[in-house]
Amino acid sequence: MRPGRRRQSKAAAATPADPARVDRLPYYCAVELFRVTGGTRLVGEVTVGGAKNSVLKLMAAALLAEGRTVLTNAPRILDVTIMSEVLRRLGCTVGVNGETITIDTPAEPGTEADYDLVRRMRASICVLGPLLTRCGKVKVAHPGGDAIGSRGLDMHIAGLQRMGAEVTSEHGFVIAQADRLHGATIWLDFPSVGATENILTAAVLAKGTTVIDNAAREPEIVDICAMLTEMGARIYGAGTSTLEVEGVDALAPVIHRTVPDRIVTGTWAFAAAITRGDVTVRNAEPSHLEIALDKLRTAGAEVDLLGPGEGFRVRMDPRPRAVDVVTLPYPGYPTDLLPMAIALAAVADGPSMITENVFDARFMFTNEMVRLGADVRTDGHHAVVRGKEWLSGAPVRATDIRAGAGLVMAALRAAGVTEVAAVYPIDRGYPDFVAQLRGLGAEIERVTVPDDEMSFDF
Ligand code: EPU
């Protein structure tokens, strides 16, 4: 055991505030981490799976119809496992077989999603709309904020209230009820993805027509609209700022293919640029990433589209040029690719200004980038990054899914060894992450470290 590292004893836990005994403060250790040796150019091919931020909502939408829903092209990620458990506890039978998910929804699903699962995955809140409209009541634990921001629910709730729901917040739960929702016109203050989805999935079985103005336009919204339409819903304007939904009395289950994951796609594209590599991304939809790919071109990358269904190829040689990036709701530059933009800026030639407009704490993880030697200064919504030829390996911590992936990308361009703890957030969103990186030539391994050997404390 290293000096200063002692296993927590009951006595130490009882006196955590004593600064003289700081070495005995309770601490929690991740036992799994990614160990990355920097310096390799990524070269080769990767294949992208279905979108995390679509499939979770499609799974929740299965609650809208009794019978068997089948989702194909599903990503093999931890969040699918968690969402499967959410649905099982609501009475569904869920089978996951490779990239296919089968959900058997009963005539009368349960109506309560507890905190234990919702805290693990905020997307559990997307059962709110389907259960309220199908069962007339729902009780879902309030997920609270997380490492990227405060993440309110006010627009979800105001929209459902406008449709006739009574919504209260009690003991950490959002509780909603309505005999049958009615159509309404709802103006969103911001094109929130989650609020658009909850209102949309409630509106499909409401009485009358609902209009959602300033709706989110993300490809994942278009995907759920496509699935709901296949189920018998009447939705007009998918992919535009105005969604019109004529409620119907019942929906039928369907087989639906999940849209490719544009954030995973973008992560690989940036990885190619950051490492000055040459990566072909298959099963991707480059039209969902136009601004991000344009930023890479501006940075000096060659981006070649390989024809319908073939994906695209990104090559970067020599050093990337600095580019400014501003995140915005779709079709703007995605906030989920902000960590990759920071990683690129950290090794680019010149200063970049990165502006975040969606979440209020997305820059939190930049402290970890600084540990890797990145020159990043943040002020409110802005970060100024002055690029360096090389970063320098260090122990860092993944605070959310995308920060974790961004840190690994930066580690690939860091001299020496970087340990990224913990792997859990990355597992939530990136299927076969280590295998895919190794396939591209990266030196990365997933290691389990005994807790007294951890080089990182939380
Ligand atoms: N907001 C409110 N009130 C609301 C709803 C949202 O203030 O009622 C605010 C949020 O606090 C945030 C902003 O609006 O500042 C945008 O939130 P939005 O509702 O659009 O995001 P979300 O639905 O919670 C989804 C993705 C995120 C992705 C965002 C933006 C899922 C499961 N999550 O979150 O993905 O960043 O849209 O595109 O779909 C990720 O995959 O790592 C991830 C964080």
Residues whose N, C-alpha, C, O or C-beta is under 5 A from the ligand:
A	BS01	EPU	N53 A123 S150 R151 G152 L153 D154 M155 H156 F190 P191 S192 V193 G194 A195 T335 D336 V358 F359 D360 I401 R402
